[in-house]
Amino acid sequence: MHLIARTGDEFRQFWNGERNFLIHSALFKFEMPLIPAEEVIDILRRDSEARIQFLDDSLSDAEQNNLIEKFKAAPIEKAVEMPISLAHFHLQNFYGAGQFLEHFQECVMIPWRTFLSQLGFTWQRCYPIIFISGKGCSSTYHADSSHVLAWQVYGEKHFHGFLEPEKREPVQKLVESRTGVTRIDIPQIDPVDILTYDMQPGDLLWNQLLTPHWVDAGEDEVAMSFNISHGGVAYRGEFCPNEQVLRQYWEKNPKSAWLVDVRY
């Protein structure tokens, strides 16, 4: 069953559950002019902090590095045809005057943080990431130790989670070994267990902390999203059920918090 938060009460209710959900545009939406996706890719691939990957287990490190160099050097019209996974976790690199994210704080981060505050939420970490996938490319199968708001801005993505994530990958297991479930090849899964959201530009999806998922890009064009990662999200001082499990583990293993995110 798809979930769409149309009111603040529904957002708070769904946040306190385990399924991913969409946020209706009548409740919240972003408005920010963007340059073409090809230009974004051209800018990011030239930045030293960009993470460029070709998700293929058969590639050696040398082959992977060779493809990355080809991607960086290729004419942009050829680069966008390559099966890339491109991410950037330091968007402040592009906030300067005249840069392509010059207005990102005022158009995206401030409105979003204001929205959460107005609904009564607090948090300890909130920062944006860009994810770009080549045509028809898939992400890894993984789970994040963060709540993630995905804002689809170019192309389409198919965001696959589970109707009952706890049955697929118990939260306690993910807390103790989150990266242990990460894999490039998608495991065999009964389709009736999958909860898929087909995301078009403008769509907003809340991905629940510590729930397994993977994302496929559409076949016809590259797909790009801004994903806002959150940690320590609480409503009236209470964490959601999944984060309560995480926090209990951290209380017993305090050094583990720094292994999840050094910015924590």
N, C-alpha and C positions, 0 to 999 in steps of 0.2 A: 504494500500500500504506500503510495507516494504521500509525503507530508509537505504542506505548503503553509508557512506561517504568514497569516494575513493581519494579525493583531499582535500587540505586545504580549498579551496573555498567552497566545499560542506560541510565540517565540520562547517565552520562559518555560512553557510546558515541554516543548520539543527539546530544548536545550537540556532539560533534566532527564531526558530519555537516552536511548542508545542508537536510534536510527538517524541517518543523515536527513536533512530537510532543506527545501528551497525557501527563500524569502520573497514574498510577493512584492512587486514594484510599488504597490500602493502603500506598503509599510515602510520600505526603504529602497532607495536606488542611488547609484552614483551618476554624476554628470561631469565628464571631463573630456575635452577634445584630445584625440590621440593621433600621432603620425601613423602612416601605414606600417603594417607588421614587418614588411621587408626592411624598412628603415630601422625599426627597433632591433631586428636581428643583426643588421649591419653594425649598429652601435655596440650592441652587447658582445658580439664575437671579437671585437677589438679590445675589450676591457680585460685586464689581467685577472680580475676576480670572477669572471664568468665561469660557470661549470658547464662544460660541453662533454656530452657522452654519446656513444653509439651503443645502445643496449642490446648486446649480442654476446652471449657466453662463448661463442666459438672464436672470438677475436683475441689474439694475443695482445699484450700491452703495447708492443711495437706497432701492431696493425691498428690498434685503437688510436695511438698517438699520431700515426700517419694520416688517418682519416680526419682527425681533429685539425691537423695542419692544412689539409686539403680544404676543409670547410672554411677555415679562416681566410684562405687565400683565394678561393673561388669567386668568380663574379657573383654578385648577390642573387641574380636570377637562377643560377645553378645551385648556389648554396641552399636556397629555400626548398629545393627538390630533394635534398639529402635527408636520410632518416635520422634526424638529430633529436637529442633531448638536451635542451638548453635552459639553464636556470641561472638566476642571479639573486644573491641573498643580501646584497649591499646596495640598495637602490639610492642611498644617500649620495652615491657617486654621481648621480644624474639630476640632483636637485638644484644645481646652480643656475644662475640667470642665463637664459637662452638655451638651456638643455631640455631634453624632451620630457623630463618629469619636473620641470620648474614649478608647476602648480599642483603637484601630487599631494602635498600636505594639506593645502587648503581645500582641495576638491575631493580627496579620498580619506585621508587619515583623520583629519579633524571631524568631518561629518560622521564618520563611523564611530569614533570614540565617543562623540557626543550622543549618538543614538544608543550605544550600550549604556552610557551613564544615565540617560533619561529612563531607561528600562530598569534601572536599579542595580546594574552590574558593576563590579570592580574587577581589576585584573592586575597582574604583575608583569606581564610581557605582552607586547603587541607591536609586531613589525611586519612589513610587506616583503614579498618575494615575487619574482616573475618566473613563470614556467611556460616554455614554448616547446611544442612537439611537432615534428615533421608530419607530413601527410600520412595518415594511417598508422602512426606510431603509437605504441603503448608505453605506459609507465611501468615501473616494477609493481609487483604485488607487495604491499607493505602496510604498516600502521604507524601513525605519528603520535608522538608524546606531546601533542598540542591540539587545540581546537583550531580549525582552519576555516576561514571564510574565503571561498573561491569566487572570484568575479571574472566571468568569461568575457573577453573583449574582442577576440578575433576568432573566426572559424568556429567549429563546434567540437565539443568534447563529450564523451559518454562516460559518466562517473559511476562506477560500479562499486556498490557496497553490499550489505547483507540485511535481510529482514530481521534476522536475529544474530547480530555480530558475536554475542557472547557464546553462542553454540559453535560458531565457526572457529573463533580464536578467543579463548577465555582471557579476560582482562588481566587476571593475576599472572597468567603465562606471559602476556605481552609486557607487563611491568617488569618481570624478572629477566626477560630475554626478547626485547622488542625487535632487534635486528635479526633475531633467529628465524623469523617468518619471512623476511625479505627475500624475494627471488625474482629473476627476470622473466622466467616462463610462468604463465598463469596456471595455477593448479586446476585439476579437473573439479568442476563444481556443478551441482545440480542447478539448472536454470531457475527452478522454482524458489531457490533460496536467495537469489540475487535481487538486490534493489538498485535499479539503474535510473539515473536521471540524465536525459539528453539535454545538454546545455548549449544554448545559443547565446550570441553576444548580448550582454546586458543581464544575463541570468546570474543570480547569487545563490550559492549553496553553502550550507554549514555542514562541515565534516566533523563528526564527533571524535573527540580525543580517544586514542587507543582503540580504534575500530579498523579492521582490515579492509583494504580497498585497492582498486587500480583504475587507471583512466586511459581511455582510447581516444585518439584524435580522429576527426572525420577524414574521409578518403580524398577529398577534393582540394583541401588547402591546409596550410599550417594552422595550428591552434595555439592561442595564447591566452593566459589568464594571469591576473594579479591575485595572489593568495596571501591573506593576512593571517599570520600565525599568532596564536594567543597562548599564554600560560597563566595559571592561577586565576582563571575566570570564576567568580563567585557571585551569588545572588543572596543579599542579606547575610553575608558571611558564610554561606554554605557552598561547597563545591558540588558539582554534578557527581553522580554515583561512580563513574569511571575514574574521575580525578581523586575521589576519596580513596580508592584503592591505591592509586599512585602515591598519594601523600602518606598513607599509612606505611607503604614500603620505604619511602624516603625517611620517615621518622626512625625506622629501624636501620636504615642504610643511608645516613646523611650525605656521604660522599657521592652517592649515585646521582643526586640532582645535578651536579656539575658535569656528569658524563652525558646527560641528555642535551643540555644547551649551555654553553659557557656564558651566554648572555643572561642566564637566569639570575 
